[in-house]
Amino acid sequence: GRMIKKRTGRVVKLGLEWRFRTLAECSQVLQAFASEYTNVEFLDAESADYKTKTFYTGGIVSPLFNMTLGRWEYLKFNIIQSIPDEG
């Protein structure tokens, strides 16, 4: 068999998660990622260095608020950067 493949781009996706945060802390995180695009500085494993790139936010997941503890069990979402191939 023969495989024909032409990649048109690739995606960098970072998974973010915060556990047992207060309502105010979760609000602060969500406000930081509220705009359509957000600049994020992160440690890039491929280049072994810090980079700042523009990401958009994927679907946000959070269970119900725990009234006894006064905290969210977790807040998590992905941030995604599209990278078009050169040429």
N, C-alpha and C positions, 0 to 999 in steps of 0.2 A: 504494500500500500504506500501511498504518498500523501503527506499532509501539507496543505497549503494554508499558510497563516500570515495575516498582516495585521499586526497590533496597531490600533489607532491611538492608544493612550494607556495610562495606568493610573491607579488611584492610591493615594496614601490615606489610610484611615487609622485614627487613634481612638481607642476606647477609653472613656473617662468614667470614673465612678467615685462617689463619695458615700461613706457609710455613717449612719447614726448622727446626722447633722440636724441642727435646730431649723425651725422655719425661717428665721432670719438668714442663716448661713445658706440654705438652699435658694432663697430668694436672691441673694448676692451672686451666686453662681449662675442662676438662670438669667439675671439681668446682664451679666458679663457676656453671655452668648445670645442675647436677644436680637441683635441686628442680623441681617441676612448673611453677612460675611464678617469674620473676626480674625484679626492677626494674632497668631499664637507662636510663642517661642517654645521649642521642644528639643529634646536630645534625640538626634536622628541616628539610628543604629547603622544605617548604610554608610553615612559619611563619618561616623564617630565624632560628631561635633554638634553644637547647638545651631538651630536654624530658626528663622522667623518666616512663616508662610501664612497665606490667607486660607481659612477653612470655612465651611458652612456646617451647620449643626444638623445631625440626623434625628431620628425619633427619640423623644425623651421618655424614660421609663422610671416610674416611682410608685411604690405600693402606698397604701393608705397611711395617713399620719398616725403615729402611736401616741394617743393622748396620755397614757400612763407615764411614758418616758419623756414625752414632750419633744420627740424627735422623729424624723423620717428614717425608716429602716435603711434605705439607700436611694440615691439619685444617680442615674447613669444614662449616658448617651454617647454616640460616636460623633467625632468631627471628621470631615472628609475634605480632602484637597484633590482636585482633578489636575493631572499633569499631562498636557498634550505631548506626543512624541515630536521630536524635531525632524524636519525634512519631509 
